[in-house]
Amino acid sequence: MTEILGTQPAPDEWIVYFTAACALSLVVFRTFWLPARNAITIAHEGGHGLVALATGRRLEAIRLHSDTSGLTVTRGRPTGLGVVLTLAAGYPAAPLLGLGGAALLGTRHVTLLLWIATALLLAMLVMVRNAYGILTVLLTGAAFLLVSWLTSPEVQSVFAYAVVWFLLFGGVRPAFELQVKRRHGGAPDSDADQLSRLTHVPAGVWLVFFHAVAISALIGGGRWLLGF
C-alpha cells in the first residue's frame, strides 16, 4: 500500500515531450487512430455507466464494437436529470480522466494512477456483455496490471504519461468527428441529439459543451504535465 500511495521520481523533461508527441501521432494519423480509438470508447462508455450508477439508474450492459462504437444500456426514468447527466457524460469522460491523470502525475503519483486505472477497467469488465468488448477491456486492463507489477518505475512513468497524453489529445477528436457526421446527416441518435430531444437545447449547443470540456481539459492537463 505504501508503494501505491507513495510518490515516484519525476521523469526527464524529454520523456514528457516524447510521450506527448507519440500520443498526438496516435490521434492525428488515421491509421493509428482507428485501433487506438478503442481506448477512448472504453472511457466514453465507462463515463456513461459510472454516472448512471451515481444518479441512481440501473446499469444493464455495456457493449464495445470493433468499429470503435459502443453502447451503454441503463434503466430508469426516461426523462429527468439522471438520464441527462448519463447521456452528457460520454464525450467528456476521456478528457476528464486525462485531466485527473495529469493531476496525479503532476504530484508524482504514477503507481497510484496505474492502479486506479486497473481498478476502473476491472469494474467495467463486469458489465461488458459482448465478446469483443470483454476482450478489449481485458487486454487493456492486463496491460496496466503488467506494467504496474513487472516493470521499473521509469517504464511505469513513460507508460503513464503516454496514456494520459492520449486521453487528453484523444478526448478532443471524437466531438469533431460527431460534428462532421451530423453535418452530413449521420448519427441521428448521437448523445448530442438525444440530449437535445430531452432538454430542448439544440444539439449544436451540446457539441459546444463537449468541445469546451475536451479543450479545457487538454489545456489544464497539459499545463500539469509540462509543469507550467
C-alpha positions as CSV (number, residue, x, y, z in Angstrom):
1,M,0.0,0.0,0.0
2,T,2.9,2.4,0.8
3,E,4.3,1.8,-2.7
4,I,0.9,2.5,-4.3
5,L,0.2,5.7,-2.3
6,G,3.8,7.0,-2.4
7,T,5.4,9.3,-5.0
8,Q,7.8,8.4,-7.7
9,P,10.6,10.5,-9.2
10,A,9.6,12.9,-12.0
11,P,10.7,11.8,-15.4
12,D,13.2,13.7,-17.5
13,E,11.7,16.6,-19.5
14,W,12.4,14.9,-22.8
15,I,10.2,11.9,-21.8
16,V,7.2,14.2,-21.2
17,Y,7.6,15.8,-24.6
18,F,8.3,12.4,-26.3
19,T,5.2,10.8,-24.9
20,A,3.2,13.8,-25.9
21,A,4.4,13.5,-29.5
22,C,3.7,9.8,-29.6
23,A,0.1,10.3,-28.2
24,L,-0.6,13.1,-30.6
25,S,0.6,11.0,-33.5
26,L,-1.9,8.3,-32.5
27,V,-4.7,10.8,-32.6
28,V,-3.7,12.8,-35.8
29,F,-2.9,9.9,-38.2
30,R,-6.0,7.9,-39.2
31,T,-4.0,4.6,-39.5
32,F,-3.1,4.8,-35.8
33,W,-6.3,6.4,-34.6
34,L,-8.7,3.7,-35.7
35,P,-7.3,1.0,-33.4
36,A,-6.3,3.4,-30.7
37,R,-9.8,4.9,-30.6
38,N,-11.0,1.8,-28.8
39,A,-9.4,3.2,-25.6
40,I,-11.4,6.4,-25.9
41,T,-14.6,4.3,-26.5
42,I,-13.9,2.4,-23.3
43,A,-13.6,5.7,-21.4
44,H,-16.7,7.1,-23.2
45,E,-19.0,4.1,-22.3
46,G,-17.4,3.9,-18.8
47,G,-18.4,7.5,-18.3
48,H,-22.0,6.8,-19.2
49,G,-22.0,3.8,-16.9
50,L,-20.4,5.5,-13.9
51,V,-22.7,8.5,-14.0
52,A,-25.7,6.2,-14.5
53,L,-24.9,4.4,-11.2
54,A,-24.1,7.7,-9.5
55,T,-27.5,9.1,-10.4
56,G,-29.4,6.0,-9.3
57,R,-30.1,4.5,-12.6
58,R,-29.7,0.7,-13.2
59,L,-26.7,-0.2,-15.4
60,E,-27.8,-3.1,-17.5
61,A,-25.0,-3.6,-20.0
62,I,-22.0,-2.1,-21.8
63,R,-21.1,-3.2,-25.3
64,L,-18.0,-2.2,-27.3
65,H,-17.8,-2.9,-31.0
66,S,-14.9,-3.4,-33.5
67,D,-15.8,-0.2,-35.4
68,T,-15.0,1.7,-32.1
69,S,-18.6,2.5,-31.4
70,G,-20.2,1.5,-28.1
71,L,-23.5,1.2,-26.3
72,T,-24.4,1.6,-22.6
73,V,-27.8,0.4,-21.6
74,T,-29.4,1.7,-18.4
75,R,-32.8,1.5,-16.9
76,G,-34.7,4.2,-15.0
77,R,-36.9,7.2,-15.7
78,P,-36.9,8.1,-19.4
79,T,-36.6,11.8,-18.6
80,G,-35.1,13.9,-15.8
81,L,-31.7,14.9,-14.5
82,G,-30.4,11.4,-14.2
83,V,-30.7,10.4,-17.8
84,V,-29.5,13.8,-19.0
85,L,-26.3,13.6,-16.9
86,T,-25.8,10.0,-18.0
87,L,-26.0,10.9,-21.7
88,A,-23.9,14.0,-21.2
89,A,-21.1,12.1,-19.5
90,G,-19.8,10.1,-22.5
91,Y,-17.8,12.6,-24.5
92,P,-16.3,14.4,-21.5
93,A,-15.2,11.2,-19.9
94,A,-11.9,10.6,-21.7
95,P,-10.6,14.2,-21.4
96,L,-11.7,14.4,-17.7
97,L,-10.0,11.1,-17.0
98,G,-6.9,12.6,-18.7
99,L,-7.2,15.7,-16.5
100,G,-7.4,13.6,-13.4
101,G,-4.5,11.5,-14.5
102,A,-2.5,14.7,-15.2
103,A,-3.2,15.9,-11.7
104,L,-1.9,12.6,-10.3
105,L,1.2,12.7,-12.5
106,G,1.7,16.4,-11.5
107,T,2.0,15.3,-7.9
108,R,4.2,12.3,-9.0
109,H,1.7,9.6,-8.1
110,V,2.5,7.3,-11.0
111,T,1.8,4.0,-9.4
112,L,-1.5,5.2,-7.9
113,L,-2.6,6.3,-11.3
114,L,-1.9,2.9,-12.8
115,W,-3.7,1.0,-10.0
116,I,-6.8,3.3,-10.2
117,A,-6.9,2.7,-14.0
118,T,-6.7,-1.0,-13.5
119,A,-9.4,-1.0,-10.9
120,L,-11.8,1.0,-13.1
121,L,-11.2,-1.3,-16.0
122,L,-11.9,-4.4,-13.9
123,A,-15.1,-2.8,-12.5
124,M,-16.2,-2.0,-16.1
125,L,-15.4,-5.6,-17.2
126,V,-18.2,-6.9,-15.0
127,M,-20.8,-5.0,-17.0
128,V,-19.5,-5.7,-20.6
129,R,-21.8,-8.0,-22.4
130,N,-20.2,-8.8,-25.8
131,A,-17.1,-10.8,-26.7
132,Y,-15.2,-8.0,-28.4
133,G,-15.8,-5.7,-25.5
134,I,-14.7,-8.2,-23.0
135,L,-11.5,-8.9,-25.0
136,T,-10.8,-5.2,-25.4
137,V,-11.2,-4.3,-21.7
138,L,-9.4,-7.4,-20.6
139,L,-6.4,-6.7,-22.7
140,T,-6.3,-3.0,-21.7
141,G,-6.6,-3.9,-18.0
142,A,-3.9,-6.6,-18.4
143,A,-1.5,-4.0,-19.9
144,F,-2.0,-1.7,-16.9
145,L,-1.6,-4.6,-14.5
146,L,1.5,-6.0,-16.0
147,V,3.2,-2.6,-16.2
148,S,2.3,-1.9,-12.6
149,W,3.6,-5.2,-11.4
150,L,6.5,-6.1,-13.6
151,T,8.2,-3.0,-14.8
152,S,10.6,-0.5,-13.3
153,P,9.4,3.0,-12.1
154,E,11.0,4.5,-15.3
155,V,8.9,2.3,-17.6
156,Q,5.8,2.9,-15.5
157,S,6.3,6.6,-15.8
158,V,6.7,6.5,-19.6
159,F,3.6,4.3,-19.9
160,A,1.5,6.6,-17.6
161,Y,2.5,9.8,-19.3
162,A,1.7,8.3,-22.7
163,V,-1.7,7.1,-21.5
164,V,-2.6,10.4,-20.0
165,W,-1.5,12.4,-23.0
166,F,-3.5,10.1,-25.2
167,L,-6.7,10.6,-23.2
168,L,-6.2,14.4,-23.3
169,F,-5.5,14.5,-27.1
170,G,-7.8,11.7,-28.0
171,G,-10.6,13.2,-26.0
172,V,-10.7,16.2,-28.4
173,R,-11.2,14.4,-31.7
174,P,-14.5,12.4,-31.1
175,A,-16.6,15.6,-30.8
176,F,-15.2,16.9,-34.1
177,E,-15.9,13.5,-35.7
178,L,-19.5,13.7,-34.4
179,Q,-19.8,17.2,-35.7
180,V,-18.8,16.1,-39.2
181,K,-21.2,13.2,-39.1
182,R,-24.1,15.4,-38.2
183,R,-23.2,17.9,-40.9
184,H,-23.6,15.1,-43.4
185,G,-26.9,13.8,-41.9
186,G,-25.4,11.0,-39.9
187,A,-25.6,9.9,-36.3
188,P,-29.3,11.0,-35.7
189,D,-29.3,9.2,-32.3
190,S,-26.0,10.6,-31.1
191,D,-25.6,11.7,-27.5
192,A,-26.0,15.3,-28.5
193,D,-29.2,14.6,-30.4
194,Q,-30.7,12.5,-27.6
195,L,-29.8,15.3,-25.2
196,S,-31.5,17.8,-27.5
197,R,-34.7,15.9,-27.5
198,L,-34.7,15.5,-23.7
199,T,-33.7,19.1,-22.9
200,H,-34.9,21.1,-25.9
201,V,-31.4,22.6,-26.1
202,P,-30.1,22.4,-29.6
203,A,-27.7,19.6,-30.3
204,G,-25.1,22.1,-31.5
205,V,-25.0,23.6,-28.0
206,W,-24.3,20.2,-26.6
207,L,-21.5,19.8,-29.1
208,V,-20.0,23.1,-28.0
209,F,-20.2,21.8,-24.4
210,F,-18.3,18.6,-25.4
211,H,-15.7,20.7,-27.3
212,A,-15.3,23.1,-24.3
213,V,-14.7,20.3,-21.8
214,A,-12.2,18.5,-24.0
215,I,-10.2,21.5,-25.0
216,S,-10.2,22.9,-21.4
217,A,-9.0,19.5,-20.1
218,L,-6.3,19.4,-22.6
219,I,-5.0,22.9,-21.7
220,G,-5.3,22.2,-18.0
221,G,-3.8,18.7,-18.1
222,G,-1.1,19.8,-20.4
223,R,0.0,22.5,-18.0
224,W,0.2,20.0,-15.2
225,L,2.2,17.5,-17.3
226,L,4.6,20.1,-18.6
227,G,5.0,21.7,-15.1
228,F,3.7,25.1,-16.0
